[in-house]
Amino acid sequence: MDNRELIVKLNNLKTINPDSAWLANNRELLLSQISNSGAENISAWKAVLINFSSVARIASRPVFSLGVFILLLLFGSFFGRSLFLNAKPNDSLYIAKIISEKLKVNTTFNTQERDKLALQFATEHAQAITSVLSDPTFNNEANKDQVAKLNDNFKEEVATVQNKFDKLDASKKMTRPGTANPKLNSDFTLIDDNVVIADSARDKQGIQLIDSAASQIKAEEVLESTKASSALSSLAAKEAKINLASSTGNIASSSESAPEVNKNGASQILDEAQKLFDQKDYSQASKKLKEVEEIIK
Amino acid sequence: MSNLVQKFKDRQVLSRLKNRDKEAFIRVYDQNVKDIYRFVYFKISNREEANDLTSMIFLKTWNHIQNKTLEDAKTLRALLYKIARNSIIDYYRENNGKQFTSLDNQDNKLEIIDESQNTPEDLDKKTNLNLIKSKLPLLKDEYREIIIMRFINDLSLEEIADISGKNRGNVRVLLHRALNALRELIEKDQGSNNE
């Protein structure tokens, strides 16, 4: 006989039970004995209270608390914002929206994405403030404290937008080829007027260098062919020449200055929005903020 | 997850008992009375005494809970077994160490559910049970107790450790030794019968 066989046989001893009549009698006897010592049926509200405290005690265990916290964090970051999307700065739920947005921003690990999100949220907040202040039923003497607070908040949000724009711009400059990647300079000799283009015909490192002389020859060929084709082609050639000049000399600078334009344009629009806001032209300020939002997108 | 639900239920019943809830006590009684009876019965080997002791154990548990001394056991089941152990010790003390060594006498016929079907398998099962039942009292008290808790009443190692005041490793070793001791007794008996 091995241990397993023995255990099976031991398990069969479960069939030994007390007499059922004794069980029932003893149950009644015990019930009367404990009733004499003050036992009673507890009320429904007390039962609910006990259930609640039992859950609270289980939930207070560190591992469980941590699990719940992580779940809340994930839920908050993914769904919290959509739940309170329509909350306005004068609503009581607005704070929940702000918290969920902060959660979402803080749980975004990519720095650029995080800045972009913060920028987007700050712009939305500023817009929400303008829309609330444009409502005459709210923006009156009775709510002057709240209005003053919202005015301050608007300035803060605009400052945040400006700050995030600067930050994003700085990070873009850092990642720009030729400036941030010294390896690139050592591997390729960049002559004046070189254009760095990433296209389908790029090399192993994903970068193709187009020589300005080669591109000029190509452009001249196009020019010759257009001259021969029709009378209109002369006009086209002029245009082509203009394009050529810009493509050879200024492509790099124009492509690199695009974010600058965005940033400068956005700063300008923000300033205008701020001025309009100060002038209490909330609808126009809101429009300007929408423009900023478009630039962010 | 089921572990968490069990903990919640335990906590809920304990809180209800502390609030003198009659219903909760009856639920505890219904859930545990057969196990406690079996535990007592295999230890004192007397049906009538086991009935009285079982009843007393539940009453003592109720009083223990009302005196707010519940925190000394991890679960309610562990508390019941602890009180049962102490009650059995008191019982032996009162009877001056008198011990019923046989469970297999004329007064204590083994009850097997569905006895109407007396097939050869049933008879074999009955014989095996009687054999084990007769050998259990011959084991050391410590071994017998651990075998009852683990293999008859299905307590977990944690619960047994909590009840007996040992750690899990010790309980495991003790179980192994207890099983070996019981097997030796049975094999010895079978060997002498064959001769």
Interface residues (C-beta under 8 A of the other chain):
Chain A: M1 N3 L6 I7 K9 L10 N11 N12 L13 K14 T15 I16 N17 P18 D19 W22 L23 N26 R27 L29 L30 L31 Q33 I34 S35 S37 G38 A39 E40 N41 I42 K46 A47 I50 N51 S53 S54 V55 R57 I58 F64
Chain B: L4 K7 F8 R11 Q12 S15 R16 N19 R20 D21 K22 E23 F25 I26 Y29 D30 V33 K34 Y37 R38 Y41 F42 A50 N51 T54 S55 F58 L59 W62 N63 Q66 L110 E111 I112 I113 K125 N128 L129 I132 K133 I147 F151 I152 N153 L179 N180 L182 R183 I186 E187
